[in-house]
């Protein structure tokens, strides 16, 4: 699992919901943070997001909870959790409720990695300590607090990158529901290099995530001394590497052409789409480099194992 779609405050706006559902088909799970309103919205959710789990919590405007629950029972993938839902996705602990004040108090406890909520129709993604809080805004596209139209928004959360990207339904300008979506601004990013790695890459190097934008991401990679990665190929992303510290070699192969390059501080190289590659640390210090991934890294399923250039019994083994 890598992508989780998060929505809230539908308020029976079937047109915006239809556009939202069309644009979250790449997600593995759908979370709704409440205020569906009418029970028939459950049927629209189920029809628009098939064969994948849908998790719903109640909001203050979900008055007919009996029929919402009854409708959900007709759809195997729909799960209604009452006022609060907690679970784990890809090792990330999630908490979901409708109310912003409750959600922020939950986040302050640092019990969860991600806390999702809605209620105030105000899009917001921010970290409270180590917890990422996500208010996806409103599908309805209206704020009862200001009595004004606001952007109709939703969020896609990436469990691998631990990042949330907002999207909005573009205004049609013709008085008709729009089918186009646009990235929705999130907070500027400023990340220090983490002491602990975020995850082990498919080639068994340590990856620490840095800042990113809609079109690409940045990460710091470290391979320990005298260690060899496993050989892989990427399916949809290209990369540019810039080496900061250490000494090593990188093997790249595309079609019939292949080469091995020595790398060290100041060296940069590219990994074009479809390239088979493997690298090793030939020195006594960690091999450290920065990776620009274009587009952003989509998840562990992106890398496919290929035949090793340098043979090792186990990936990530010392040479």
Secondary structure, 3 states (H helix, E strand, C coil): CCEEEEECCCCCCHHHHHHHHHCCCCCCEEEECCCCCCCHHHHHHHHHCCCCCEEECCCCCCCCHHHHHHHHCCCCCEEECCCEEEEEECCEEEEEECCHHHHHHHHHCCCCCEEEECCCCCCEEEEECCEEEEECCECCCEECCCCEECCEEEEEEECCCCEEEEEEECCCCCCCCCCCEEEECCCCCCCCCCCCCCEECCCCCEEEEEEEECCEEEEEEEECCCEECCCEEECCCEEEEEEEECEEEEEEEECCEEEEEEEECCCEEEECCCCEEEEEECCCCCEEEEEEEECCCCCHHHEEECCCCCCCCCCCCEC
